[in-house]
Amino acid sequence: MIDESRVPSFETEPAALETLPAPLDSRRPREVSLFWRTFFLLGLLLLGCIVAWLQTFRALEFEPRTLQSAQQLASLVNLSRAALVHSDSIARVSLVKTMADEEKVRIAPREPGDKFRLYDTDPLSRTVSAQLSARLGPDTVVAREVNGKPGLWIGFSIDGDPYWLQADPSRVELVTGTTWMIWLSTAAVLSLMGAALIARLINRPLQKLSFAASRVREGDFTSSRLNEAVATSEIRQVNIGFNRMAQRLSKIEQDRALMLAGISHDLRTPLARLRLETEMSVADREAREHMSADIEQVNAIIDKFLDYARPDHIEKHLVNLNEVIEAAVFSLGNPPDVAVKTSIPPETLVMGDAVELNRVFSNLLQNAVRYGRSPVTGVTEIDIGAKTKENWVLVKLRDHGPGVNPDMLAQLTQPFFRGDASRTAATGTGLGLAIVERAIARMGGRFALANSSSGGLAAHIKLPVGESEKK
């Protein structure tokens, strides 16, 4: 038996129909579309490049900017000193005023009681201070505040008299963080826009291919043609190959429909003639019954092949599940060794095709009658239960027979597969359960098989609920 802990739960009514659950309610894995995955990867790559470029630029800017600032400040101090030395007292006052108004450079005497704070707040300021001391002399003082007035103050001497030169601190400062944030934000937005455009260009052909493939899957070959004149050579080759494949599949579909019509006409007519000739010309009653049974078996095999080869596309309508199951049970007749019990809520509606559903339950009932005989009582007991869960109707049909080898459960729905000897005593084509699975899939449902914990095989069906049953 199957380990119940390894399979998700599947609940149906009545409670007596407990079986090992079938994997119908397994959750789909989390999915991320190709567009968003490509967009995120490109965005991360571009943002990483921007940050790396920013750090590299700032590292390369630091040393040249400090040397240039120190050289400019030293030149400013030397020029101011030379101008003050070579000017008379009257012109000196005018020179100091002009420098303050035009160049924002203020020169003031340096008093012994002046209080100042050194210009050493960061690596840039310390480097600039060291460079100015090296260029102007060891007695040079560089301060960021003098007597409570902030600025860039440089202390120097003229003929032994100490002076302060106040300059604009922006001459030394690097680009501020706000400016960098503006440039970084602009570059990030442009990069993300470019990543979105690239991801869209990559994803659009795949979206069209996915849509065309879904149309082919639904049997609509005319709406699945892709553009064969696109500029990208690889996509053009894929589109051409897909269109040729769709044309071949359409031709195969047409040939299959024609073959089905030929089989129906060419085989059923001689079978009917053989049945008539058997009834009229064979005198031995037992031989006549055997021959008629063989003809019916051949006719049933033809029906199975026609059902399996039926086109995939069907129109779904509102179907009363109670009526379909009742009709399928009624078609069994009243054999004395078969007992069918149903537990289905009244007016259970599903979205599907009534003919296909009748064929599904007829196949399942016939399979249960053939292989589900109880080894204890010799009677075929079949239980059918259903319940509505969210947007689905869950149906379970089980017998009380010997069950199936767990290793063969997954193969029972494969065409022409025959199970072990305990379930193959009767003749058949091996297409019954394959027909059921295909029909359920065409109606948008799911089908699975599982062994019952109390013996027998259980068929689990999951169908879309009818509109009137939706909450």
C-alpha positions as CSV (number, residue, x, y, z in Angstrom):
1,M,0.0,0.0,0.0
2,I,1.0,3.6,-0.4
3,D,2.3,5.5,2.6
4,E,-0.5,8.0,3.4
5,S,2.0,10.5,4.8
6,R,3.6,10.9,1.4
7,V,0.4,11.9,-0.4
8,P,-1.7,15.0,0.1
9,S,-5.2,14.6,1.5
10,F,-8.3,14.2,-0.7
11,E,-11.6,14.2,1.2
12,T,-14.9,12.9,-0.2
13,E,-18.2,11.8,1.2
14,P,-19.2,9.5,2.7
15,A,-16.6,9.0,5.5
16,A,-16.7,5.2,5.0
17,L,-15.0,5.7,1.6
18,E,-11.7,6.5,3.1
19,T,-8.9,5.7,0.7
20,L,-5.3,6.5,0.3
21,P,-5.4,10.0,-1.2
22,A,-4.4,10.9,-4.7
23,P,-2.1,13.8,-5.5
24,L,-4.8,16.1,-6.8
25,D,-4.4,19.0,-4.4
26,S,-0.7,19.5,-4.5
27,R,0.3,23.1,-4.5
28,R,2.0,24.7,-7.5
29,P,5.5,25.9,-6.9
30,R,6.1,29.6,-6.6
31,E,6.7,31.1,-10.0
32,V,8.5,34.2,-11.2
33,S,8.0,35.3,-14.8
34,L,10.9,35.6,-17.2
35,F,10.4,39.3,-17.5
36,W,10.8,40.1,-13.8
37,R,13.6,37.6,-13.4
38,T,15.5,39.2,-16.3
39,F,14.6,42.7,-15.1
40,F,15.9,42.1,-11.5
41,L,19.1,40.5,-12.7
42,L,19.8,43.3,-15.2
43,G,18.9,45.9,-12.6
44,L,21.2,44.4,-9.9
45,L,24.0,44.2,-12.5
46,L,23.6,47.8,-13.5
47,L,23.2,49.1,-10.0
48,G,26.3,47.2,-8.9
49,C,28.2,48.8,-11.8
50,I,27.0,52.2,-10.8
51,V,28.0,51.8,-7.2
52,A,31.4,50.4,-8.2
53,W,32.0,53.3,-10.6
54,L,31.0,55.8,-7.9
55,Q,33.5,54.4,-5.4
56,T,36.2,54.2,-8.0
57,F,35.6,57.8,-9.1
58,R,35.7,59.1,-5.5
59,A,38.9,57.2,-4.8
60,L,40.6,58.5,-7.9
61,E,39.3,62.0,-7.2
62,F,40.6,62.3,-3.6
63,E,44.3,62.7,-4.1
64,P,44.3,65.0,-7.2
65,R,41.7,67.2,-5.6
66,T,43.7,67.6,-2.3
67,L,46.9,68.5,-4.1
68,Q,45.1,71.0,-6.4
69,S,43.3,72.6,-3.5
70,A,46.5,72.9,-1.4
71,Q,48.4,74.4,-4.4
72,Q,45.6,77.0,-5.1
73,L,45.4,78.0,-1.4
74,A,49.2,78.3,-1.2
75,S,49.3,80.4,-4.3
76,L,46.5,82.6,-2.9
77,V,48.5,83.1,0.4
78,N,51.7,83.9,-1.5
79,L,50.0,86.4,-3.9
80,S,48.2,88.1,-1.0
81,R,51.5,88.3,1.0
82,A,53.4,89.7,-2.0
83,A,50.6,92.3,-2.7
84,L,50.5,93.4,0.9
85,V,54.3,93.6,1.1
86,H,54.7,95.8,-2.0
87,S,51.9,98.2,-1.3
88,D,51.9,101.3,0.8
89,S,49.6,101.7,3.8
90,I,46.8,103.6,1.8
91,A,46.8,101.1,-1.1
92,R,46.9,98.2,1.4
93,V,43.5,99.1,2.8
94,S,42.0,99.4,-0.6
95,L,43.6,96.0,-1.6
96,V,42.2,94.2,1.4
97,K,38.7,95.6,0.8
98,T,38.9,94.6,-2.9
99,M,40.0,91.1,-2.1
100,A,37.1,90.7,0.4
101,D,34.5,92.0,-2.1
102,E,35.7,90.4,-5.3
103,E,37.5,87.2,-4.3
104,K,35.7,86.5,-0.9
105,V,39.2,86.5,0.7
106,R,39.5,88.3,4.0
107,I,42.8,89.2,5.6
108,A,42.9,90.2,9.3
109,P,45.7,90.6,11.9
110,R,46.3,87.5,14.1
111,E,46.2,88.4,17.7
112,P,47.8,86.3,20.5
113,G,44.5,85.8,22.2
114,D,42.7,84.4,19.1
115,K,41.0,81.1,19.8
116,F,40.9,78.7,16.8
117,R,40.1,75.1,16.0
118,L,42.4,73.2,13.7
119,Y,41.3,72.0,10.2
120,D,41.6,68.3,10.8
121,T,38.0,66.8,10.7
122,D,38.6,64.3,8.0
123,P,41.3,62.8,5.8
124,L,40.9,65.5,3.2
125,S,41.3,68.4,5.6
126,R,44.3,66.8,7.3
127,T,46.0,66.2,3.9
128,V,45.3,69.8,2.8
129,S,46.8,71.1,6.1
130,A,49.9,69.0,5.7
131,Q,50.4,70.2,2.1
132,L,49.9,73.9,3.1
133,S,52.4,73.5,5.9
134,A,54.9,72.0,3.5
135,R,54.5,74.8,1.0
136,L,54.2,77.8,3.3
137,G,56.4,76.8,6.1
138,P,56.2,75.0,9.5
139,D,54.7,78.0,11.3
140,T,51.6,77.9,9.1
141,V,48.3,77.3,10.9
142,V,45.2,76.0,9.1
143,A,42.0,76.3,11.1
144,R,38.3,75.7,10.5
145,E,37.1,78.2,13.1
146,V,38.6,81.4,14.6
147,N,37.0,83.2,17.5
148,G,33.7,81.4,16.8
149,K,33.6,82.3,13.1
150,P,33.7,79.2,10.8
151,G,35.6,79.2,7.6
152,L,38.9,78.1,6.1
153,W,41.5,80.1,8.0
154,I,45.2,80.1,7.1
155,G,47.7,81.7,9.5
156,F,50.8,83.2,7.9
157,S,53.4,85.9,8.6
158,I,54.4,89.1,6.7
159,D,57.8,90.5,7.9
160,G,57.3,88.8,11.2
161,D,53.7,90.0,11.7
162,P,51.1,87.3,11.9
163,Y,47.9,87.4,9.8
164,W,44.8,85.4,9.1
165,L,43.6,84.7,5.6
166,Q,40.0,83.6,5.5
167,A,39.0,81.7,2.3
168,D,35.8,80.0,1.1
169,P,35.8,76.3,2.4
170,S,34.1,75.2,-0.9
171,R,37.5,75.6,-2.5
172,V,38.6,72.4,-0.8
173,E,35.5,70.4,-0.3
174,L,34.7,67.4,-2.5
175,V,31.4,67.0,-4.2
176,T,28.7,66.7,-1.5
177,G,26.6,63.6,-0.7
178,T,23.4,65.3,-2.0
179,T,25.0,65.8,-5.4
180,W,26.2,62.3,-5.5
181,M,22.7,61.0,-4.5
182,I,21.1,63.0,-7.3
183,W,23.5,61.6,-9.9
184,L,23.2,58.1,-8.5
185,S,19.4,58.3,-8.5
186,T,19.3,59.6,-12.0
187,A,21.7,56.8,-13.2
188,A,19.7,54.2,-11.3
189,V,16.4,55.3,-12.8
190,L,17.9,55.3,-16.3
191,S,19.5,51.9,-15.8
192,L,16.2,50.4,-14.5
193,M,14.4,51.8,-17.5
194,G,17.0,50.3,-19.8
195,A,16.7,47.0,-17.9
196,A,13.0,47.0,-18.3
197,L,13.2,47.7,-22.0
198,I,15.8,44.9,-22.5
199,A,13.8,42.4,-20.5
200,R,10.7,43.3,-22.5
201,L,12.5,42.8,-25.8
202,I,13.7,39.4,-24.6
203,N,10.4,38.4,-23.1
204,R,8.0,39.4,-25.8
205,P,8.9,36.7,-28.4
206,L,8.7,34.1,-25.6
207,Q,5.2,35.4,-24.6
208,K,4.0,35.1,-28.2
209,L,5.5,31.6,-28.4
210,S,3.8,30.6,-25.2
211,F,0.5,31.9,-26.4
212,A,0.8,30.2,-29.8
213,A,1.7,26.9,-28.0
214,S,-1.4,27.2,-25.8
215,R,-3.5,27.7,-28.9
216,V,-2.0,24.6,-30.5
217,R,-2.6,22.7,-27.3
218,E,-6.3,23.7,-27.5
219,G,-6.5,22.6,-31.1
220,D,-6.6,26.1,-32.6
221,F,-4.0,25.9,-35.3
222,T,-5.1,29.0,-37.3
223,S,-4.4,31.4,-34.4
224,S,-1.0,30.1,-33.6
225,R,1.0,31.4,-36.5
226,L,4.1,33.4,-35.5
227,N,5.8,36.2,-37.4
228,E,8.5,34.8,-39.7
229,A,9.9,38.3,-40.7
230,V,11.3,39.4,-37.4
231,A,14.8,41.0,-37.4
232,T,16.4,38.7,-34.9
233,S,17.7,35.6,-36.8
234,E,17.4,33.2,-33.8
235,I,13.8,34.1,-33.1
236,R,13.0,34.0,-36.8
237,Q,14.2,30.4,-37.0
238,V,12.2,29.4,-33.9
239,N,9.1,31.0,-35.4
240,I,9.6,29.3,-38.7
241,G,10.1,25.9,-37.0
242,F,7.1,26.4,-34.8
243,N,4.8,27.4,-37.7
244,R,6.0,24.3,-39.7
245,M,5.3,22.1,-36.7
246,A,1.8,23.6,-36.2
247,Q,1.1,23.0,-39.9
248,R,2.1,19.4,-39.6
249,L,0.0,18.9,-36.5
250,S,-3.0,20.5,-38.3
251,K,-2.5,18.1,-41.1
252,I,-2.2,15.1,-38.7
253,E,-5.4,16.3,-37.0
254,Q,-7.2,16.4,-40.3
255,D,-5.9,13.0,-41.3
256,R,-7.0,11.6,-37.9
257,A,-10.5,12.9,-38.4
258,L,-10.6,11.4,-41.8
259,M,-9.2,8.1,-40.5
260,L,-11.9,8.0,-37.8
261,A,-14.6,8.4,-40.3
262,G,-13.1,5.7,-42.5
263,I,-12.8,3.3,-39.6
264,S,-16.4,3.9,-38.5
265,H,-17.7,3.3,-42.0
266,D,-15.4,0.5,-43.2
267,L,-15.4,-1.7,-40.1
268,R,-18.8,-1.4,-38.7
269,T,-20.6,-2.3,-41.9
270,P,-18.8,-5.7,-42.3
271,L,-19.2,-6.4,-38.6
272,A,-23.0,-5.9,-38.9
273,R,-23.0,-8.2,-41.9
274,L,-21.0,-10.8,-40.0
275,R,-23.4,-10.6,-37.1
276,L,-26.4,-11.1,-39.5
277,E,-24.8,-14.0,-41.3
278,T,-23.9,-15.6,-38.0
279,E,-27.5,-15.5,-36.8
280,M,-28.8,-16.8,-40.1
281,S,-26.3,-19.5,-41.1
282,V,-24.8,-21.0,-38.0
283,A,-27.0,-23.7,-36.7
284,D,-25.1,-24.6,-33.5
285,R,-26.5,-22.2,-30.8
286,E,-23.4,-22.3,-28.7
287,A,-21.1,-21.6,-31.6
288,R,-23.4,-18.8,-32.7
289,E,-23.2,-17.2,-29.3
290,H,-19.4,-17.4,-29.2
291,M,-19.2,-15.9,-32.7
292,S,-21.6,-13.1,-31.7
293,A,-19.5,-12.5,-28.5
294,D,-16.3,-12.2,-30.6
295,I,-18.0,-9.7,-32.9
296,E,-19.2,-7.6,-30.0
297,Q,-15.7,-7.7,-28.6
298,V,-14.3,-6.4,-31.8
299,N,-16.9,-3.7,-32.0
300,A,-16.1,-2.7,-28.4
301,I,-12.4,-2.5,-29.2
302,I,-13.2,-0.2,-32.2
303,D,-15.2,2.0,-29.8
304,K,-12.3,2.2,-27.4
305,F,-9.9,3.3,-30.2
306,L,-12.4,5.9,-31.5
307,D,-12.9,7.2,-28.0
308,Y,-9.1,7.5,-27.4
309,A,-8.5,9.2,-30.7
310,R,-11.3,11.7,-30.2
311,P,-10.3,15.4,-30.8
312,D,-8.9,17.1,-27.7
313,H,-11.0,20.3,-28.0
314,I,-14.5,20.2,-26.4
315,E,-17.1,22.8,-25.5
316,K,-17.8,22.9,-21.7
317,H,-21.3,23.4,-20.5
318,L,-23.2,23.2,-17.1
319,V,-23.7,19.5,-16.4
320,N,-25.7,17.9,-13.6
321,L,-23.3,15.3,-12.1
322,N,-26.1,13.4,-10.4
323,E,-27.8,12.7,-13.8
324,V,-24.6,11.7,-15.5
325,I,-23.7,9.2,-12.8
326,E,-27.2,7.8,-12.6
327,A,-27.2,7.3,-16.4
328,A,-23.8,5.5,-16.2
329,V,-25.0,3.3,-13.4
330,F,-28.3,2.5,-15.2
331,S,-26.3,1.4,-18.3
332,L,-24.7,-1.4,-16.2
333,G,-28.1,-3.0,-15.9
334,N,-28.9,-5.1,-12.8
335,P,-26.3,-7.8,-12.6
336,P,-26.8,-9.9,-9.4
337,D,-23.1,-9.8,-8.4
338,V,-22.7,-6.0,-8.7
339,A,-23.7,-3.4,-6.0
340,V,-23.4,0.3,-6.6
341,K,-23.8,2.8,-3.7
342,T,-23.8,6.6,-4.4
343,S,-23.5,9.5,-2.0
344,I,-23.7,12.7,-4.0
345,P,-25.3,16.0,-2.9
346,P,-28.4,16.9,-4.9
347,E,-28.0,19.2,-7.8
348,T,-24.2,19.0,-7.9
349,L,-23.2,20.9,-11.0
350,V,-19.9,20.9,-12.9
351,M,-18.5,22.5,-16.0
352,G,-17.8,19.9,-18.7
353,D,-19.4,17.8,-21.5
354,A,-22.2,15.5,-20.6
355,V,-21.3,12.9,-23.2
356,E,-17.6,12.9,-22.2
357,L,-18.5,12.6,-18.5
358,N,-20.9,9.7,-19.2
359,R,-18.1,8.0,-21.1
360,V,-15.7,8.6,-18.1
361,F,-18.0,7.1,-15.5
362,S,-19.0,4.2,-17.8
363,N,-15.3,3.3,-18.3
364,L,-14.6,3.5,-14.6
365,L,-17.7,1.4,-13.7
366,Q,-16.8,-1.2,-16.3
367,N,-13.2,-1.3,-15.0
368,A,-14.5,-1.8,-11.4
369,V,-16.9,-4.5,-12.6
370,R,-14.2,-6.4,-14.4
371,Y,-11.4,-6.1,-11.8
372,G,-13.0,-5.0,-8.5
373,R,-14.7,-8.2,-7.4
374,S,-14.2,-8.8,-3.7
375,P,-12.1,-11.9,-3.0
376,V,-14.1,-12.6,0.1
377,T,-17.7,-12.2,-1.0
378,G,-17.3,-12.6,-4.7
379,V,-19.5,-9.5,-5.2
380,T,-18.4,-6.3,-6.9
381,E,-19.1,-3.5,-4.5
382,I,-18.7,0.0,-6.0
383,D,-19.0,3.2,-3.9
384,I,-19.3,6.7,-5.5
385,G,-19.0,9.8,-3.4
386,A,-18.7,13.6,-4.2
387,K,-18.4,16.9,-2.5
388,T,-17.8,20.5,-3.4
389,K,-14.6,22.1,-2.2
390,E,-13.9,25.8,-3.1
391,N,-14.2,26.0,-6.9
392,W,-13.9,22.2,-7.5
393,V,-16.1,19.2,-7.3
394,L,-14.2,16.2,-5.9
395,V,-15.5,12.8,-6.9
396,K,-14.3,9.4,-5.7
397,L,-15.2,6.0,-7.2
398,R,-13.8,2.9,-5.5
399,D,-14.2,-0.8,-5.5
400,H,-13.4,-3.5,-2.9
401,G,-11.2,-5.7,-5.1
402,P,-7.6,-6.8,-4.8
403,G,-6.2,-3.4,-5.7
404,V,-3.1,-2.8,-7.8
405,N,0.6,-3.1,-7.2
406,P,1.6,0.4,-6.0
407,D,4.5,0.5,-8.4
408,M,2.0,0.2,-11.3
409,L,-0.4,2.9,-10.2
410,A,1.3,5.7,-12.2
411,Q,1.3,3.5,-15.3
412,L,-2.4,2.5,-15.3
413,T,-3.4,5.6,-17.3
414,Q,-0.8,5.0,-20.1
415,P,-2.3,3.8,-23.3
416,F,-2.3,0.0,-23.8
417,F,-0.8,-0.7,-20.4
418,R,-2.1,-3.8,-18.7
419,G,-1.8,-4.2,-14.9
420,D,-0.9,-7.4,-13.1
421,A,-2.7,-10.7,-13.5
422,S,-5.2,-10.0,-10.7
423,R,-6.8,-7.2,-12.7
424,T,-6.4,-8.5,-16.3
425,A,-8.5,-11.6,-16.2
426,A,-11.0,-10.0,-18.6
427,T,-10.3,-9.0,-22.1
428,G,-9.7,-5.3,-23.0
429,T,-7.6,-2.9,-24.9
430,G,-5.8,-1.2,-22.1
431,L,-7.3,2.2,-23.1
432,G,-10.1,2.6,-20.6
433,L,-8.2,4.6,-18.0
434,A,-6.2,6.5,-20.6
435,I,-9.5,7.6,-22.1
436,V,-10.7,8.7,-18.7
437,E,-7.6,10.8,-18.0
438,R,-7.7,12.5,-21.4
439,A,-11.4,13.3,-21.1
440,I,-11.0,14.8,-17.6
441,A,-8.0,16.8,-18.8
442,R,-10.0,18.2,-21.8
443,M,-12.6,19.5,-19.3
444,G,-10.0,21.3,-17.2
445,G,-10.0,18.7,-14.4
446,R,-7.5,16.2,-12.9
447,F,-7.6,12.5,-12.5
448,A,-5.6,10.2,-10.2
449,L,-5.7,6.6,-8.9
450,A,-4.8,5.3,-5.4
451,N,-5.2,2.0,-3.5
452,S,-7.7,2.0,-0.7
453,S,-6.5,1.5,2.8
454,S,-9.2,-1.2,3.3
455,G,-8.6,-2.8,-0.1
456,G,-9.6,-2.0,-3.6
457,L,-8.8,0.7,-6.1
458,A,-10.1,4.3,-5.8
459,A,-10.4,6.8,-8.7
460,H,-10.2,10.4,-7.8
461,I,-11.7,13.1,-10.1
462,K,-11.4,16.8,-9.7
463,L,-13.8,18.9,-11.9
464,P,-14.5,22.7,-12.1
465,V,-17.6,23.5,-10.2
466,G,-20.7,24.8,-12.1
467,E,-21.4,28.5,-12.0
468,S,-24.5,28.2,-9.8
469,E,-22.4,26.3,-7.2
470,K,-19.7,29.0,-6.9
471,K,-19.8,31.2,-3.9
